[in-house]
Structures are given as C-alpha cells and as structure tokens.
C-alpha cells in the first residue's frame, strides 16, 4: 500500500487497511496512519471496529491478521481484493458457453462472476450456495438448480451426503470454484474439514475445473487438500500474482489466465 495522496473515505480506507494487514501480517497504528493519510485516532477507531466484526486482532500498538489456518470471516473476504475479484469474475464468465450446464460453488470470488452471466443464453447453473441462488434469481433466463443438504449458516451453503447425491442427476460441463489456497504442488486446499468431502465431490463433478483466485490465495495453504494440481483445468488470477509461482502451475499442466 502506497501512502495516500488524499484521505480515503471510511469503507475504502478500511478495505485498504485490511488488505495491508493481510499482506503484511500486522501493522502499527503510526505506520497505518501515515500510509492512509489519516490521523492515528481514525486508525484506532477503524481497528477497533474491524476487531469487533472479527476481521482482525488488535495487538499492542496496532493490529494483526487472524490465524493463517482459519478461513477469514465472510465480511473480510467481501472487501478484500474486491477490484481484483471483479476482474477475475468477468474473465471467468467469458468462459461460460451458451446452452451449457455449469456448477458454481459459493464464495466471494465466484460470486464476482454472477453479474456477467445474465447475457449467456440457455444457461443452467447448479449450486450449493444460497448466495449464488439469490444473486442469479434476477436473471429469468437462467435455470437454477439448488443442490440440497445441511445448511452451513455462516456461508449460507449446503453440504453433506444429500448435496453429493444430487450431483449424479446432471451432466455438468464446467465447475467454477474459489479456494482458501491454491498451490502449484499441493493443489486446491481448504480449512473446514467438515466440508472436505462435499468440496471434493463438487470440484470433481465435471471434466473441466476452473479455479478463481486472487493473488493472495497463491501464498497460503489450508490443512485439507481438495483437488490435486493435476485436477485443475484453468486458473484465473489477477495480475498481482508472482510470475514464478504461475510458471510452476503451467509446468504442472494448468492453463493460467491473468487479468
């Protein structure tokens, strides 16, 4: 984060603050105030507010990110790398063919592609995410199929054996998914062990798996391996990704697209 040339307004300021904390691991009040172009008291108020929402941890003199092995809460993910996710979502939507059947898993990165799907004719979308259902329901020409299962309220997603069983009823052309982490050697990883089997089944339900990830996801691994690198057809990532890491994906046979 470069020093601001003029003070940022509240929501954007907090987004920049969170992005910096996530990238750096921590930050002092004085450092953040200088970078954001605001007073230390403003930074303290922002940090206290973000801690109250569970998005970071206050430490002496500043703040630190939540544990690396824990999936960040949804409000944090919604504002982190929002512009990058929009570009990724638009790039992903360009691969959805008319009259195809696709599965879109829940998550703030996959949800970024939804506004761009309204013009895809004859599209059928399967999902286990009620957030995806809600946002696509505005498009009358998209057929929506909801996979049943146990509701995980924090993510508004459905999981379990009922979700998995429903997959056998359909011929799915593509799966679009996000991830906690994507690694050239480890593949797609997650943090919630109770969702592992559901996530694996969703990801393997079509021959073509397209992974959407902002560049921060290439620098972290979750404890649960969901998909080996060989199972990824295409990785769509923003142009902030490390070139060396992307080359390792390509060497492993993954088609890499930056945007």
FENNORWO-V158196 format. One record per backbone hydrogen bond with DSSP energy under -0.5 kcal/mol. NH is the residue of the N-H (numbers start at 1). CO is the residue of the C=O. Records with the same first field share a line. If there is no record, write none. Layout:
NH = CO + CO
This chain:
4 = 35
8 = 36
13 = 9
14 = 10
15 = 11
16 = 12
17 = 13
18 = 14
19 = 15
20 = 16
21 = 17
22 = 18
23 = 19
24 = 20
25 = 21
27 = 63
29 = 61
32 = 28
33 = 29
34 = 30
35 = 31
36 = 32
37 = 33
38 = 33
43 = 39
44 = 40
45 = 41
46 = 42
47 = 43
48 = 44
49 = 45
50 = 46
51 = 47
52 = 48
53 = 49
54 = 51
55 = 50
56 = 50
57 = 64
59 = 62
62 = 59
63 = 27
64 = 57
65 = 25
70 = 67
76 = 73
77 = 73
78 = 74
79 = 75 + 76
80 = 76
82 = 79
85 = 81
86 = 82
87 = 83
88 = 84
89 = 85
90 = 86
91 = 87
92 = 88
93 = 89
94 = 90
95 = 92
96 = 93
97 = 95
99 = 121
100 = 97
102 = 100 + 124
103 = 174
104 = 126
105 = 103 + 176
111 = 107
112 = 108 + 109
113 = 110
114 = 111
116 = 113
117 = 114
120 = 117
121 = 119
123 = 120
124 = 100
125 = 143
126 = 102
127 = 145
130 = 128 + 156
131 = 156
133 = 129
134 = 130
135 = 131
136 = 132
137 = 133
139 = 136
140 = 138
142 = 139
143 = 123 + 141
144 = 142
145 = 125
147 = 127 + 145
150 = 159
152 = 157
153 = 151
155 = 152
156 = 152
157 = 152
158 = 128
159 = 150
164 = 160
165 = 161
166 = 162
167 = 163 + 164
168 = 165
169 = 166
170 = 167
172 = 170 + 205
173 = 101
174 = 101
175 = 208
176 = 103
177 = 175 + 210
180 = 189
181 = 189
182 = 217
183 = 187
187 = 183
188 = 227
189 = 181
190 = 224
193 = 191
195 = 192
196 = 193
199 = 195
200 = 196
201 = 197
202 = 198
203 = 199
204 = 200
205 = 202
208 = 173
209 = 207
210 = 175 + 208
211 = 209 + 234
212 = 177
213 = 211 + 236
217 = 214
218 = 215
219 = 216
220 = 217
224 = 190
225 = 223
226 = 188 + 224
227 = 188
231 = 228
232 = 229
233 = 209 + 231
234 = 209
235 = 255
236 = 211 + 234
237 = 235 + 257
238 = 213
241 = 238
246 = 242
247 = 243
248 = 244
249 = 245
250 = 246
251 = 247
252 = 248 + 249
253 = 250
254 = 249
255 = 233
256 = 254
257 = 235
259 = 237
